[in-house]
């Protein structure tokens, strides 16, 4: 146990020290910060200052303000005296656009499609209102004409409930699952790479003279797994804090649950996949040969990611349900199903139980393959040879 | 004392070790000799507990070797045995801690050994950045850092220049003088003959000869002499001399085997009677000759 602990500490700290690790993590953190910070920087506080000249323009501005939510724009009206003042205000950045009259907008550059549509709509409404007044309708009648029911949207696939990736909660969980996929692939390959490197450099012989193969393997898997856990917690923590602070998207309560579930699924997924990666690493002797050995495992991971996308399109379909339960795909598919609200508790518990069972089966198998393969330093060992080394 | 007792190891149909037995005394420099694939590495791995024998036992100080005892053995695998990208001191510290030293002592010892091997300035450089000779020094330091009670070294001299060979021999001899048995394998038989008190020669997983170098070289009880006599007119001085057999002649003299009961002083007297004796000395086969003889014999059998 002591040896396992020391191997763990080494795996954790050696990777943590490596420049590639620090750079890639810095890049991911910067990306998260940027994706959160950029809209804030560009959009300022999200409020558009709109100048108006004269009564007609002010009327258009008021109508636009009343409809702003539908266009996802927030307006603040600023009454200005004349065109000179308007131009000065534009140049100073006090306002972003100025309505010169009911039908003309002045801006430095463009004003963006949403604001333009909103203002065009308001401007039309004022024009129509004036035409109706001329036609003899009184104010009350005209008001009645404008207070129409909002549009009802009907969906063709309302029954299937195909998820919208741009729905905030699903988008966030999908991003988290994608991160989980990436971590499983990277850390899994590190397990395999570490095994091959120790084999190639013969360090493994020195290590095995003071510990058992299972202790060495356990230390490797747990050390790298702990680093991956720290990383996913850190990245998710930064992302969640960012979401809470910036308020860019509204995160519904259910999404938090699904997000929290990503962490235990990382733990289960890593324990399962790392044993498979370890076996792949045990049978080759050179780092150059490692890629071909881990390729089948990567393919399984990619298929699991496809499964997650499949689940987004058809969450209640049998493929999604099955992929959400079988151990190799569940870590990536199950959190999506949970976020979509289609996973029953029975399915969640069953998926976890099966994953734990698979880990319990794979650990001794991987330990045996590792033990059989790790001292064979010439060429590639077949799984059968590695398995049957004691016969 | 280290004892290998009838170690047998099979890989599928291949018998890598076949009832291999020998023992190494306290403070002994012990050479382990055999052709490639003879089973040297397998035997050393079994001694270190890296591999397990199918049958037989490794004993240390009379007790079956266990993990606790083996944590006080030092091992150097063939070729490498270090993390290429890790600085020398950090990995020596790690290896020392794996052998049970606490963090402070481990770091201290690592530094001391690297200083001792002249790597004081470079102990924080990645091992792969060091020259091959220096890498080998670090590797030896890795085997010594926990001050082991037994050293097992697989081909420690391969790839070293003569200066490196001398430096390594010196350290190993010093360890042996402190009472540590040093077992190493090598193809350089002259070196083994020069350094070792005892050797084991194996072939095809079987022991073909073992014992003190001096005993092995004393030619299985035969006594051979090289005798050069400047006889007038190149008369053959051996003609008519009883109790001897001539095995060969060349410019350096005659190789003469003395039969049991033949007194070497009588032979000397006979030679002196025939002419001026320029050389008269016992011939002992070198380890190389001995090795060829025992391995060939087995090949012919």
Contacts between the chains, C-beta under 8 A, distances in Angstrom:
chain1	res1	chain2	res2	distance
A	3	B	98	6.2
A	6	B	94	7.3
A	6	B	97	6.0
A	6	B	98	6.1
A	10	B	94	6.0
A	14	B	86	7.0
A	197	B	83	7.4
A	197	B	84	7.9
A	198	B	83	7.8
A	201	B	80	4.8
A	201	B	81	6.9
A	201	B	82	6.4
A	201	B	83	6.4
A	201	B	84	6.0
A	202	B	77	4.4
A	202	B	78	7.0
A	202	B	79	6.1
A	202	B	80	4.8
A	202	B	81	4.6
A	203	B	80	7.4
A	203	B	81	5.8
A	203	B	82	6.2
A	203	B	83	5.7
A	205	B	45	7.1
A	205	B	48	7.8
A	205	B	50	5.6
A	205	B	75	7.1
A	205	B	77	4.0
A	205	B	81	6.4
A	206	B	75	6.2
A	206	B	76	7.8
A	206	B	77	6.4
A	206	B	81	5.0
A	206	B	95	6.4
A	206	B	142	6.6
A	207	B	98	6.9
A	208	B	48	7.9
A	208	B	49	7.7
A	208	B	50	4.5
A	209	B	48	4.3
A	209	B	49	6.4
A	209	B	50	5.6
A	209	B	70	6.5
A	209	B	73	6.8
A	209	B	75	4.6
A	210	B	70	7.3
A	210	B	71	5.4
A	210	B	95	8.0
A	210	B	98	4.6
A	210	B	99	5.5
A	211	B	98	6.7
A	212	B	67	7.9
A	375	B	45	7.2
A	375	B	50	6.7
A	375	B	51	6.4
A	389	B	11	8.0
A	391	B	12	7.5
